[in-house]
Amino acid sequence: MRYRDDTQTPRAQSIDQSGAHLIGKTRRGIKGQLAQVPVTGMRADTQVIGKAGSISCPQRTQVIVLSDSALTPLFRHSLGTNQTLSGLPHSSTRYNDHMFEQLRTQGFEIKMLHHAEAILTYDMPRAAEELQEVLAGAKIPCEELVRGGGGEGQLTQRLRRALNDEKGWRKHNFEVKRIVDGVERESISHEIDHVKSFPSGTFALEIEWNNKDPFFDRDLENFKRLHADGVISIGGIITRGESLQNSMRYMITEFAAKNGIRDVNDLAEYYSPTNRQIRNIEAASDRAGSFEEGWAQSFVSDKFGEATTHWRKLMDRIDRGVGNPCPLVLIGIPCSLVTI
C-alpha cells in the first residue's frame, strides 16, 4: 500500500488499481468501498468503519491498494480475530465462491449486480441452488435450433416445466394500484413468468431465449419498479450466452454437413423456408462457396440475429443502467450445451 497527498484536490478521484476503488472527500477524510480484489492488508493507522467494507483515512490522504499483504496485528484486532476485509459485505466481493460453481464450470456466463450475490448468500441461498439444478442438466440438440414452428423453443419449454412443476417458480401477475382518498387513480400490472418467494425474499425470473431485444428493456424496467415497491428482492434473466451466439453459424454448418443438407430441398425435413428466405440462402451460398455455409449464415441471421435477445444485447442495457438499482442475476447459456 502507498499513500498520495491530495492537498490540492477538493475531491478524490475514483481509483481502479489492482481491483481497488475509493471514492470520497479528501478534506475531512476519505470514505470508500473496496471492490473486486479482497483486501487483507492495511496499515495500522487505517481504520475500518462499521461492516460495510468502508475505510477512513487521515485528512488529505488517498489510499491505493497495491497488494494482498497480511493484516497488521493492530488492524486485525480492529476487525476481530482472524477476520479480513474479504469477509465484509460490499458490492463486488465474492461472498460465496461455490455459488453457481457448476454452471461456471460448464461455461455459463454469470453476472450479479447491486448486492444480488450477498442477498442470495445470506437471504435465499436455496434460490441459487434451484436455478443451478435446473440449468446444469440442460441440453440443446442442434436439430431443435433448426426446426421450425411457432411459440417458444423446446429448451425454454423444458426450463419452464422444471422451474414451474418441480421447483415451484410460478407465473405471477403483480398489480400495483395508486389510490387517492379511496379513489383508484392508476393501476399497473407486471406479469413475470417465474416468481418464487423464500422466507427472506422474493425472486422474479424471466427466460429470454429468442425474443426481440426490446424485451430486455421491459424485463429490467419491470424489475426496477417492483423492487422499488418492495415487492421483489432480486430480478433475474436467462438468455443466450455470448459463446452460444458467436458459435451459432459454425454449429449450424456442422449440422448441415453431418446430416447431408446440400440444397434447399433437404431443408423440408426441418422447416419450410419462405421465398424470401430461399433467395437469401441462394445468395449467401454463392458468396460462401458452399450451400452449408451459405445456409448457416442466412439461417442464423434470420432466426438468431443481432436484434434478438442474447448476452451482448443484455449487457448493452446493463451498461446504460437500465434496471438500476434492482439487484440482478443474469445468466448466459453457453455453446457447450448444444449437441450436434
Contacts in CASP RR format, 6 or more apart in sequence:
PFRMAT RR
TARGET T0000
AUTHOR 0000-0000-0000
METHOD contacts of the structure
MODEL  1
MRYRDDTQTPRAQSIDQSGAHLIGKTRRGIKGQLAQVPVTGMRADTQVIG
KAGSISCPQRTQVIVLSDSALTPLFRHSLGTNQTLSGLPHSSTRYNDHMF
EQLRTQGFEIKMLHHAEAILTYDMPRAAEELQEVLAGAKIPCEELVRGGG
GEGQLTQRLRRALNDEKGWRKHNFEVKRIVDGVERESISHEIDHVKSFPS
GTFALEIEWNNKDPFFDRDLENFKRLHADGVISIGGIITRGESLQNSMRY
MITEFAAKNGIRDVNDLAEYYSPTNRQIRNIEAASDRAGSFEEGWAQSFV
SDKFGEATTHWRKLMDRIDRGVGNPCPLVLIGIPCSLVTI
1 41 0 8 1.000
1 42 0 8 1.000
1 43 0 8 1.000
1 63 0 8 1.000
1 64 0 8 1.000
1 65 0 8 1.000
1 66 0 8 1.000
1 67 0 8 1.000
1 69 0 8 1.000
2 64 0 8 1.000
2 66 0 8 1.000
3 61 0 8 1.000
3 62 0 8 1.000
3 63 0 8 1.000
4 61 0 8 1.000
4 62 0 8 1.000
4 64 0 8 1.000
5 60 0 8 1.000
5 61 0 8 1.000
6 12 0 8 1.000
6 26 0 8 1.000
6 60 0 8 1.000
6 61 0 8 1.000
6 62 0 8 1.000
7 60 0 8 1.000
9 26 0 8 1.000
10 25 0 8 1.000
10 26 0 8 1.000
10 27 0 8 1.000
11 24 0 8 1.000
11 25 0 8 1.000
11 26 0 8 1.000
12 22 0 8 1.000
12 23 0 8 1.000
12 24 0 8 1.000
12 25 0 8 1.000
12 26 0 8 1.000
12 30 0 8 1.000
12 62 0 8 1.000
13 23 0 8 1.000
14 21 0 8 1.000
14 22 0 8 1.000
14 23 0 8 1.000
15 21 0 8 1.000
15 22 0 8 1.000
15 62 0 8 1.000
15 64 0 8 1.000
17 64 0 8 1.000
17 65 0 8 1.000
17 66 0 8 1.000
18 37 0 8 1.000
18 65 0 8 1.000
18 66 0 8 1.000
18 67 0 8 1.000
19 35 0 8 1.000
19 36 0 8 1.000
19 37 0 8 1.000
19 65 0 8 1.000
20 34 0 8 1.000
20 35 0 8 1.000
20 36 0 8 1.000
20 37 0 8 1.000
20 39 0 8 1.000
20 63 0 8 1.000
20 64 0 8 1.000
20 65 0 8 1.000
21 32 0 8 1.000
21 33 0 8 1.000
21 34 0 8 1.000
21 35 0 8 1.000
21 36 0 8 1.000
22 30 0 8 1.000
22 32 0 8 1.000
22 33 0 8 1.000
22 34 0 8 1.000
22 55 0 8 1.000
22 62 0 8 1.000
22 63 0 8 1.000
22 64 0 8 1.000
23 32 0 8 1.000
23 33 0 8 1.000
24 30 0 8 1.000
24 31 0 8 1.000
24 32 0 8 1.000
25 31 0 8 1.000
26 59 0 8 1.000
26 60 0 8 1.000
26 61 0 8 1.000
26 62 0 8 1.000
27 59 0 8 1.000
27 60 0 8 1.000
28 59 0 8 1.000
29 56 0 8 1.000
29 57 0 8 1.000
29 58 0 8 1.000
29 59 0 8 1.000
29 60 0 8 1.000
29 61 0 8 1.000
30 55 0 8 1.000
30 56 0 8 1.000
30 57 0 8 1.000
30 61 0 8 1.000
30 62 0 8 1.000
30 63 0 8 1.000
31 49 0 8 1.000
31 54 0 8 1.000
31 55 0 8 1.000
31 56 0 8 1.000
32 54 0 8 1.000
32 55 0 8 1.000
33 52 0 8 1.000
33 53 0 8 1.000
33 54 0 8 1.000
33 90 0 8 1.000
33 91 0 8 1.000
34 53 0 8 1.000
34 55 0 8 1.000
34 65 0 8 1.000
34 85 0 8 1.000
34 90 0 8 1.000
34 93 0 8 1.000
35 90 0 8 1.000
35 91 0 8 1.000
35 92 0 8 1.000
35 93 0 8 1.000
36 92 0 8 1.000
37 65 0 8 1.000
37 68 0 8 1.000
38 68 0 8 1.000
38 84 0 8 1.000
38 85 0 8 1.000
38 86 0 8 1.000
38 87 0 8 1.000
38 93 0 8 1.000
38 94 0 8 1.000
39 65 0 8 1.000
39 68 0 8 1.000
39 84 0 8 1.000
39 85 0 8 1.000
39 86 0 8 1.000
40 68 0 8 1.000
40 69 0 8 1.000
40 70 0 8 1.000
40 71 0 8 1.000
40 84 0 8 1.000
40 85 0 8 1.000
40 86 0 8 1.000
41 65 0 8 1.000
41 67 0 8 1.000
41 68 0 8 1.000
41 69 0 8 1.000
41 70 0 8 1.000
41 71 0 8 1.000
41 72 0 8 1.000
41 75 0 8 1.000
41 84 0 8 1.000
41 85 0 8 1.000
42 48 0 8 1.000
42 55 0 8 1.000
42 71 0 8 1.000
42 72 0 8 1.000
42 75 0 8 1.000
42 85 0 8 1.000
43 72 0 8 1.000
43 75 0 8 1.000
44 72 0 8 1.000
44 74 0 8 1.000
44 75 0 8 1.000
45 58 0 8 1.000
46 55 0 8 1.000
46 56 0 8 1.000
46 57 0 8 1.000
46 63 0 8 1.000
46 75 0 8 1.000
47 55 0 8 1.000
47 56 0 8 1.000
47 78 0 8 1.000
48 54 0 8 1.000
48 55 0 8 1.000
48 75 0 8 1.000
48 78 0 8 1.000
48 79 0 8 1.000
48 85 0 8 1.000
48 88 0 8 1.000
49 55 0 8 1.000
49 56 0 8 1.000
51 88 0 8 1.000
51 89 0 8 1.000
52 88 0 8 1.000
52 89 0 8 1.000
52 90 0 8 1.000
53 85 0 8 1.000
53 88 0 8 1.000
53 89 0 8 1.000
53 90 0 8 1.000
55 63 0 8 1.000
57 63 0 8 1.000
71 79 0 8 1.000
71 84 0 8 1.000
76 82 0 8 1.000
76 83 0 8 1.000
79 85 0 8 1.000
86 93 0 8 1.000
87 93 0 8 1.000
87 95 0 8 1.000
89 95 0 8 1.000
89 115 0 8 1.000
89 118 0 8 1.000
91 114 0 8 1.000
91 115 0 8 1.000
93 117 0 8 1.000
93 118 0 8 1.000
94 117 0 8 1.000
95 117 0 8 1.000
95 118 0 8 1.000
95 121 0 8 1.000
95 122 0 8 1.000
96 117 0 8 1.000
96 120 0 8 1.000
96 121 0 8 1.000
96 125 0 8 1.000
99 117 0 8 1.000
99 120 0 8 1.000
99 121 0 8 1.000
99 125 0 8 1.000
99 128 0 8 1.000
100 108 0 8 1.000
100 110 0 8 1.000
100 128 0 8 1.000
100 131 0 8 1.000
100 132 0 8 1.000
100 331 0 8 1.000
102 132 0 8 1.000
102 136 0 8 1.000
103 110 0 8 1.000
103 132 0 8 1.000
103 135 0 8 1.000
103 136 0 8 1.000
103 331 0 8 1.000
104 110 0 8 1.000
106 136 0 8 1.000
106 334 0 8 1.000
106 336 0 8 1.000
106 337 0 8 1.000
107 243 0 8 1.000
107 334 0 8 1.000
107 336 0 8 1.000
108 135 0 8 1.000
108 241 0 8 1.000
108 331 0 8 1.000
108 332 0 8 1.000
108 333 0 8 1.000
108 334 0 8 1.000
109 241 0 8 1.000
109 242 0 8 1.000
109 243 0 8 1.000
109 311 0 8 1.000
109 330 0 8 1.000
109 331 0 8 1.000
109 332 0 8 1.000
109 334 0 8 1.000
110 329 0 8 1.000
110 330 0 8 1.000
110 331 0 8 1.000
110 332 0 8 1.000
111 318 0 8 1.000
111 328 0 8 1.000
111 329 0 8 1.000
111 330 0 8 1.000
112 120 0 8 1.000
112 327 0 8 1.000
112 328 0 8 1.000
112 329 0 8 1.000
112 330 0 8 1.000
113 318 0 8 1.000
113 327 0 8 1.000
113 328 0 8 1.000
113 330 0 8 1.000
114 324 0 8 1.000
114 325 0 8 1.000
114 326 0 8 1.000
114 327 0 8 1.000
114 328 0 8 1.000
115 327 0 8 1.000
116 234 0 8 1.000
116 235 0 8 1.000
116 327 0 8 1.000
116 328 0 8 1.000
116 329 0 8 1.000
119 201 0 8 1.000
119 233 0 8 1.000
119 234 0 8 1.000
119 327 0 8 1.000
120 127 0 8 1.000
120 128 0 8 1.000
120 234 0 8 1.000
120 329 0 8 1.000
122 200 0 8 1.000
123 198 0 8 1.000
123 200 0 8 1.000
123 201 0 8 1.000
123 233 0 8 1.000
124 198 0 8 1.000
124 199 0 8 1.000
124 200 0 8 1.000
124 201 0 8 1.000
124 203 0 8 1.000
124 233 0 8 1.000
124 234 0 8 1.000
126 198 0 8 1.000
127 196 0 8 1.000
127 198 0 8 1.000
127 203 0 8 1.000
127 234 0 8 1.000
128 329 0 8 1.000
130 163 0 8 1.000
130 167 0 8 1.000
130 169 0 8 1.000
130 196 0 8 1.000
131 205 0 8 1.000
131 329 0 8 1.000
131 331 0 8 1.000
133 167 0 8 1.000
134 159 0 8 1.000
134 162 0 8 1.000
134 163 0 8 1.000
134 166 0 8 1.000
134 167 0 8 1.000
135 159 0 8 1.000
135 238 0 8 1.000
135 331 0 8 1.000
135 333 0 8 1.000
138 155 0 8 1.000
138 158 0 8 1.000
138 159 0 8 1.000
138 333 0 8 1.000
138 337 0 8 1.000
139 337 0 8 1.000
139 338 0 8 1.000
139 339 0 8 1.000
140 155 0 8 1.000
140 333 0 8 1.000
140 337 0 8 1.000
140 338 0 8 1.000
140 339 0 8 1.000
141 338 0 8 1.000
141 339 0 8 1.000
142 251 0 8 1.000
142 252 0 8 1.000
142 254 0 8 1.000
142 255 0 8 1.000
142 338 0 8 1.000
142 339 0 8 1.000
142 340 0 8 1.000
143 255 0 8 1.000
143 270 0 8 1.000
144 153 0 8 1.000
144 154 0 8 1.000
144 155 0 8 1.000
145 248 0 8 1.000
145 251 0 8 1.000
145 252 0 8 1.000
145 255 0 8 1.000
145 303 0 8 1.000
145 304 0 8 1.000
145 338 0 8 1.000
146 252 0 8 1.000
146 255 0 8 1.000
146 270 0 8 1.000
146 271 0 8 1.000
146 299 0 8 1.000
147 270 0 8 1.000
147 271 0 8 1.000
148 270 0 8 1.000
148 271 0 8 1.000
149 271 0 8 1.000
152 160 0 8 1.000
152 209 0 8 1.000
153 209 0 8 1.000
153 210 0 8 1.000
155 209 0 8 1.000
155 333 0 8 1.000
156 207 0 8 1.000
156 209 0 8 1.000
159 207 0 8 1.000
159 238 0 8 1.000
160 193 0 8 1.000
160 194 0 8 1.000
160 207 0 8 1.000
163 169 0 8 1.000
163 194 0 8 1.000
163 205 0 8 1.000
164 170 0 8 1.000
164 171 0 8 1.000
164 194 0 8 1.000
167 196 0 8 1.000
168 196 0 8 1.000
169 194 0 8 1.000
169 195 0 8 1.000
169 196 0 8 1.000
169 203 0 8 1.000
169 205 0 8 1.000
170 194 0 8 1.000
170 195 0 8 1.000
170 196 0 8 1.000
171 191 0 8 1.000
171 192 0 8 1.000
171 193 0 8 1.000
171 194 0 8 1.000
171 195 0 8 1.000
172 191 0 8 1.000
172 192 0 8 1.000
172 195 0 8 1.000
172 204 0 8 1.000
173 189 0 8 1.000
173 190 0 8 1.000
173 191 0 8 1.000
173 192 0 8 1.000
174 189 0 8 1.000
174 190 0 8 1.000
174 191 0 8 1.000
174 192 0 8 1.000
174 226 0 8 1.000
174 231 0 8 1.000
175 187 0 8 1.000
175 188 0 8 1.000
175 189 0 8 1.000
176 187 0 8 1.000
176 188 0 8 1.000
176 189 0 8 1.000
176 190 0 8 1.000
176 225 0 8 1.000
176 229 0 8 1.000
176 231 0 8 1.000
177 184 0 8 1.000
177 186 0 8 1.000
177 187 0 8 1.000
177 188 0 8 1.000
178 184 0 8 1.000
178 185 0 8 1.000
178 186 0 8 1.000
178 187 0 8 1.000
179 185 0 8 1.000
188 225 0 8 1.000
190 222 0 8 1.000
190 225 0 8 1.000
190 226 0 8 1.000
192 204 0 8 1.000
192 205 0 8 1.000
192 206 0 8 1.000
192 222 0 8 1.000
192 226 0 8 1.000
193 205 0 8 1.000
193 206 0 8 1.000
193 207 0 8 1.000
194 204 0 8 1.000
194 205 0 8 1.000
194 206 0 8 1.000
194 207 0 8 1.000
195 202 0 8 1.000
195 203 0 8 1.000
195 204 0 8 1.000
195 205 0 8 1.000
195 232 0 8 1.000
196 202 0 8 1.000
196 203 0 8 1.000
196 205 0 8 1.000
197 203 0 8 1.000
200 233 0 8 1.000
201 232 0 8 1.000
201 233 0 8 1.000
201 234 0 8 1.000
202 231 0 8 1.000
202 232 0 8 1.000
202 233 0 8 1.000
202 234 0 8 1.000
203 232 0 8 1.000
203 233 0 8 1.000
203 234 0 8 1.000
203 235 0 8 1.000
203 236 0 8 1.000
204 222 0 8 1.000
204 223 0 8 1.000
204 226 0 8 1.000
204 232 0 8 1.000
204 234 0 8 1.000
204 235 0 8 1.000
204 236 0 8 1.000
205 235 0 8 1.000
205 236 0 8 1.000
205 237 0 8 1.000
205 238 0 8 1.000
206 219 0 8 1.000
206 236 0 8 1.000
206 237 0 8 1.000
206 238 0 8 1.000
207 237 0 8 1.000
207 238 0 8 1.000
207 239 0 8 1.000
208 215 0 8 1.000
208 216 0 8 1.000
208 219 0 8 1.000
208 237 0 8 1.000
208 238 0 8 1.000
208 239 0 8 1.000
208 309 0 8 1.000
208 314 0 8 1.000
209 238 0 8 1.000
209 239 0 8 1.000
209 240 0 8 1.000
209 309 0 8 1.000
209 333 0 8 1.000
210 240 0 8 1.000
210 303 0 8 1.000
210 304 0 8 1.000
210 308 0 8 1.000
210 309 0 8 1.000
211 308 0 8 1.000
211 309 0 8 1.000
212 307 0 8 1.000
212 308 0 8 1.000
212 309 0 8 1.000
213 307 0 8 1.000
213 308 0 8 1.000
213 309 0 8 1.000
213 310 0 8 1.000
213 313 0 8 1.000
215 309 0 8 1.000
216 237 0 8 1.000
216 239 0 8 1.000
216 309 0 8 1.000
216 313 0 8 1.000
216 314 0 8 1.000
216 317 0 8 1.000
216 322 0 8 1.000
217 317 0 8 1.000
217 322 0 8 1.000
219 237 0 8 1.000
220 237 0 8 1.000
220 317 0 8 1.000
220 322 0 8 1.000
220 323 0 8 1.000
220 326 0 8 1.000
220 328 0 8 1.000
221 322 0 8 1.000
221 323 0 8 1.000
223 232 0 8 1.000
223 235 0 8 1.000
223 236 0 8 1.000
223 323 0 8 1.000
223 326 0 8 1.000
223 328 0 8 1.000
224 322 0 8 1.000
224 323 0 8 1.000
224 324 0 8 1.000
224 325 0 8 1.000
224 326 0 8 1.000
226 232 0 8 1.000
226 326 0 8 1.000
227 233 0 8 1.000
227 235 0 8 1.000
227 325 0 8 1.000
227 326 0 8 1.000
227 327 0 8 1.000
228 326 0 8 1.000
232 326 0 8 1.000
233 327 0 8 1.000
234 326 0 8 1.000
234 327 0 8 1.000
234 328 0 8 1.000
234 329 0 8 1.000
235 326 0 8 1.000
235 327 0 8 1.000
235 328 0 8 1.000
235 329 0 8 1.000
236 328 0 8 1.000
236 329 0 8 1.000
236 330 0 8 1.000
236 331 0 8 1.000
237 314 0 8 1.000
237 328 0 8 1.000
237 329 0 8 1.000
237 330 0 8 1.000
237 331 0 8 1.000
238 331 0 8 1.000
238 332 0 8 1.000
238 333 0 8 1.000
239 309 0 8 1.000
239 310 0 8 1.000
239 311 0 8 1.000
239 314 0 8 1.000
239 330 0 8 1.000
239 331 0 8 1.000
239 332 0 8 1.000
239 333 0 8 1.000
240 304 0 8 1.000
240 309 0 8 1.000
240 310 0 8 1.000
240 311 0 8 1.000
240 332 0 8 1.000
240 333 0 8 1.000
241 310 0 8 1.000
241 311 0 8 1.000
241 332 0 8 1.000
241 333 0 8 1.000
241 334 0 8 1.000
242 310 0 8 1.000
242 311 0 8 1.000
242 312 0 8 1.000
242 332 0 8 1.000
243 334 0 8 1.000
243 335 0 8 1.000
243 336 0 8 1.000
244 310 0 8 1.000
244 332 0 8 1.000
244 333 0 8 1.000
244 334 0 8 1.000
244 335 0 8 1.000
244 337 0 8 1.000
244 338 0 8 1.000
245 304 0 8 1.000
245 310 0 8 1.000
245 311 0 8 1.000
245 312 0 8 1.000
246 335 0 8 1.000
247 335 0 8 1.000
247 338 0 8 1.000
248 300 0 8 1.000
248 304 0 8 1.000
249 293 0 8 1.000
249 296 0 8 1.000
249 297 0 8 1.000
249 300 0 8 1.000
250 296 0 8 1.000
251 335 0 8 1.000
251 338 0 8 1.000
251 340 0 8 1.000
252 295 0 8 1.000
252 296 0 8 1.000
252 299 0 8 1.000
252 300 0 8 1.000
253 292 0 8 1.000
253 293 0 8 1.000
253 296 0 8 1.000
254 340 0 8 1.000
255 261 0 8 1.000
255 340 0 8 1.000
256 262 0 8 1.000
256 291 0 8 1.000
256 292 0 8 1.000
256 295 0 8 1.000
256 296 0 8 1.000
257 292 0 8 1.000
258 340 0 8 1.000
260 266 0 8 1.000
261 267 0 8 1.000
261 291 0 8 1.000
261 292 0 8 1.000
261 295 0 8 1.000
262 291 0 8 1.000
262 292 0 8 1.000
263 291 0 8 1.000
264 273 0 8 1.000
264 278 0 8 1.000
264 281 0 8 1.000
264 282 0 8 1.000
267 273 0 8 1.000
267 295 0 8 1.000
273 281 0 8 1.000
277 298 0 8 1.000
277 302 0 8 1.000
280 298 0 8 1.000
280 302 0 8 1.000
281 291 0 8 1.000
281 294 0 8 1.000
281 295 0 8 1.000
281 298 0 8 1.000
281 299 0 8 1.000
283 298 0 8 1.000
284 293 0 8 1.000
284 294 0 8 1.000
284 295 0 8 1.000
284 297 0 8 1.000
284 298 0 8 1.000
285 291 0 8 1.000
285 293 0 8 1.000
285 294 0 8 1.000
285 295 0 8 1.000
285 298 0 8 1.000
287 294 0 8 1.000
288 294 0 8 1.000
288 297 0 8 1.000
304 310 0 8 1.000
306 312 0 8 1.000
306 313 0 8 1.000
307 313 0 8 1.000
311 332 0 8 1.000
314 330 0 8 1.000
317 323 0 8 1.000
318 328 0 8 1.000
318 330 0 8 1.000
END
